[in-house]
Amino acid sequence: MRYLLALALISVVGCGEGFTPSPNVSDLLDGGIDSRSIDTLTPDTTLTPDSGGAGGSGGAGGAAGSAADAGTADAQVVPTCEGSCQDAEEKIFIQLLNDYRTSLGIAPVTLCTSISRAAQAHSDDMLAHDYFSHTGLDGSTPETRECDAGYTLACAPLRTYAGENLTEGPTAADAFMMWKNSPPHDELMKKSVLTVIGLGRAVGGDFGAYWTADFGGDRDSSCD
């Protein structure tokens, strides 16, 4: 299985906090993650001091391997859920994640319709074009995809906390355990400042399904 982390803990407008330079990717790598699979994110993707170990897989400030380097051969997309609704496995994942957060004294996340549209579209695109990256073939990033899907808090200048986990695997349990057993992905799932989630699963590929979990810092009207 493959998995990637994109972490963008961006200062909330009005808090008076400046950006913190991202550490070098060599300082972020965790032993279970291959540096060749880490993508460069946009310059405004940063790690703030409270992000702790969440930068472990180097989603921010990484190098090597763009989406364009991956193959673009079309594959048959098997829609799991029309639009932004959640299929059975996605619902199981949300329950697993919230049970986990609750057990740690962290408030559960709530589902955001617009972010789910962005996550589903990205999973579908990776399956259709046989690539695996936080950067879309059109150059999109987690933040721009969320913004384009209508989540205004991901749009400049109203950018709030955000993050993205990617993995491949057929079931919710596969995705959850893959991220839970990877320290940087686990830290992202446990971030108390991330309060909303969008989830997209596209069935197919070598490992059964592409999973995209996009997180946001707060709800806006597009979440309902």
N, C-alpha and C positions, 0 to 999 in steps of 0.2 A: 504494500500500500504506500501511497505517497501522501504527504500532507505539508501544508504551508501555513504560515502565520503572517498576517499583515496587521501591524499595530499602529494606530494613529491616535494617540491620546493628545488631542489638540486643546490648547488653552481655550476656555470658554470666554467669549467676548464679554468684556465688562469686568473681568476678574483682575485685570491688571497684571497678568502673568505673561512673561515673554516665552518665546520658544526655546527649547533646550536642544542643542545639537545632538544628532543621533550618534551613538557609539559606532565604531568601526565594526563591520560584519564579523571580523575575526574574533572580536570580543564577545559576540552574541551567540555564536553557534553552540548548540547543545550536541552532545555526542551522537544522538540518534538521528540527526538531520544532516543531509548532504548539502554542502555549500553550493554545489552545482545547480540545485533546484531552487535557489533563492533569487527572487526578482527584486530589482530596484524599484522603489516606490517614488512618488512625487516628492519634490524638495520640501513641501510643507508637512510631510509625514514625520512626526517626531516622537521621541520618548520623553515624557515628563518625569520628574523625580519620583512621583508616586507609583510609577509603573513597575518598579521592582524587577522581578525576574521575568516579566512578561515579554521582554525583548529577546528571550533566549534563542529563538530560531532565526532572528535576523530579518524579519519582514521589513523593518525600517532600516534604511541605509545599506541594504544588501547589494550584491553585484551579481553578475553572471546569469545568463540564460533569460532571454526575453520571450514573450509569447510568440513573436515572429519566428523564433528559431525552431519552434515546435512545428510538427506537420500540420497542414491545413486540409488534409483529406476529409471529405464529408463523411459523416456516419449517420445512420438512421437514428433519429431522436425518438425516444419513447416517452411521451408526456406522462408525468406522474400525477399532475394536478393542473387543472386549467387556471391560468392567471396567478393569483396569490393565495389560493386556498392551500391547506396542508393535507398531504396524504397520511395514511395510517402510520408509516414509519416516522414521518416528521413530527406527528403528534406525540409519538413515543419519545422521540429525542427531547422535545420541549419538557415533557414530564421528567425524564431522567435528569436533565440539566437543572430544573427547578427543585427537584428533590435534593440534588447535590448542593445547590446554593443554600437552600433552607437548612440543611444539616450543618452547614458551616456558619449559620447566623447571618447569611446574606439574603437580601430581598430577592424574590424571583423576578425573572425578566418577563415582560409581556410581549406578545406578538404584534409586530407592526406591518400593516398591509403593504405599504409602499416599499419598505426595506425587503419584504418577502418577494415582491416583484423583481427587485434588483438581483436578489440572491438566486431566484429561480432562473432568470434570464442568463445569468453568468454560468450556472451549472449546465443549462441547455447548450450554451455556446461552446463550452469546453468539450462536451460530449460530441456535438455536431462536427467540430473542427479538430478533434483529437489533440488537445493541448491541456496543460495544467499550470496555471499561473494566476497571480492576482491581477496582472495586467492583461486586459482584453486585447484581442487582435486589432481592435480599433483604437488602442491606446488608452482605453478607459481604466480607471482605478476604482477601488471600492467606494471612495468618496464621490467620484463623479457619477458612478452608476446609481448610488443611492439618491443623489441630487436629481438626476435625470428621471428617476422613478417617482419623484414627487416629495421625497423626504427633505424638506427645506433646511433642516438643521445640519445637513451635510453640505449645503451650498455655501460658498463664500458670499459675504463675510460672516455668516451665521454658523460657522463650523463648530461643532461640539465634539465630545468624545466619540470615537468610532474604532472599530476593529473588525478583522475578518479572519476566519479560519477556513481552510480548505482541506478536504481529504477525499479518499475513495474507499468504498466498501458498501456491501449490499444492505446492511441493516442499521437502524438507529444505534443499537448497542455497539456495533463495529465503530461507527463514527465517534460516539461518545467516549469509548475506552481508548481509542487512538489519541484523541485530544487530551483526555484525562491523564494518560501515561506519558505525555510529552510536556515537560514543565512549562515552556512558554505558552503553549496552547491552553494548558490547564489554568495558568494565571489569567489569561484573557477571559475564560469562562467564569472566573471567580471575581472579576472586577466589579466592585459595587457601583462605580460610576457608570457602568454600562447597564442600562435599565430596559432597553427594548431590543428585540431580535427579529431578524428576517431569515428564513430558512428556505433553501432550495435544493431539491434532490432530483437528479436526472438519471434515470435507470439505463444502464448499459456500460460499455467499456470493459476493459480487462479485469477490473476489480468489482464489477457489479453495479456501481452507481457513483456519480460525482456529487459531493456534498459541498454546499457553500453556506456558512453561517456568518451573517453580517450583523454587527452590533451597533447600537446608537446610544447616545447619552440621555435622551429624553424623548417623550412622545410629542408629536405635533399632529395637526388635524389629518394628515395623510395616513396616519397609523390606523385610523378607525374605519 
